[in-house]
């Protein structure tokens, strides 16, 4: 698929796709004889993965490494046993970091939920004490 079709499909701008290619984040598998970027289905899957990770505040170098790990571990045939073991260790580190981030976000969400409930309660109590509002 050419870049325009891919951009529409994944919901990213042409500029973003070109930038990600230039920095080596997601490089299209092929180029046409005229130099146009040509993307395969696995390329589109990588783009969607990167797109889903961007709002999570992962640095680009970590996104790049994680995409490379996922791509290598999904390869057919799989990497040799030693390389697989190393990659699984690195993947485990990412998973531990992700799990830690999830717990932190849950704690933030809990705190925000408590604050919201307290504010709602204060507003309700204040409204009841003030009684009906009289208008002239």
SVG drawing of the C-alpha trace seen along z (x, -y; Angstrom):
<svg xmlns="http://www.w3.org/2000/svg" viewBox="-39 -41 61 63">
<polyline fill="none" stroke="black" stroke-width="0.4" points="0.0,0.0 1.2,-3.5 1.6,-6.0 -1.6,-7.9 -3.8,-4.8 -1.9,-3.8 -2.2,-7.2 -6.0,-7.1 -6.3,-3.6 -4.3,-4.2 -5.5,-7.7 -2.1,-9.4 -0.8,-12.2 1.6,-11.7 4.1,-13.9 4.0,-11.6 4.5,-8.5 7.4,-10.2 8.9,-11.3 8.6,-7.8 10.3,-6.4 13.1,-9.0 13.9,-8.2 13.7,-4.5 10.6,-4.0 8.5,-2.3 10.2,-1.9 8.1,-0.7 9.1,2.8 9.6,1.6 10.1,-1.3 8.7,-1.5 11.0,-2.0 10.1,-5.7 11.0,-5.8 7.5,-5.8 7.1,-4.2 5.2,-0.9 3.7,0.6 2.8,4.2 0.2,5.5 2.8,6.1 4.0,2.5 0.5,1.3 0.3,3.4 3.5,1.8 2.2,-1.7 -1.0,-1.0 1.1,0.3 3.3,-2.8 0.2,-5.0 -1.3,-3.3 1.9,-3.8 2.5,-7.4 -0.2,-8.8 1.2,-6.6 4.3,-8.9 6.9,-6.2 10.0,-7.8 10.6,-7.2 13.7,-5.1 11.7,-2.8 8.9,-2.5 11.4,-1.7 13.0,1.1 9.7,2.5 8.5,2.6 11.7,4.3 11.3,6.9 7.7,7.6 8.6,7.9 11.6,10.2 9.6,12.4 6.7,12.7 9.1,13.7 8.7,17.0 11.0,18.8 11.6,17.6 15.1,16.3 17.5,18.8 17.1,19.9 19.8,17.6 18.4,14.5 14.9,15.4 15.8,15.7 17.5,12.3 14.5,10.7 12.1,12.2 14.1,10.7 13.9,7.3 10.2,7.8 9.8,8.7 11.4,5.4 9.0,3.5 6.1,5.5 7.2,4.8 7.5,1.1 4.1,1.1 2.5,2.9 4.1,0.3 2.7,-2.5 -0.7,-0.9 -0.6,-0.8 0.5,-4.4 -2.3,-5.5 -4.8,-3.4 -3.7,-5.3 -4.1,-8.6 -7.6,-7.6 -8.5,-6.5 -7.3,-9.9 -9.2,-11.8 -12.4,-9.8 -12.2,-10.5 -11.7,-14.2 -14.6,-14.3 -16.9,-12.6 -15.8,-15.0 -16.5,-18.0 -19.9,-16.6 -20.7,-16.0 -19.6,-19.6 -21.7,-21.0 -24.8,-19.0 -24.4,-19.9 -23.9,-23.6 -26.9,-23.7 -29.1,-22.0 -28.0,-24.5 -28.5,-27.5 -32.1,-26.4 -34.0,-27.4 -32.7,-30.4 -35.2,-33.3 -35.4,-35.5 -36.9,-38.9"/>
</svg>
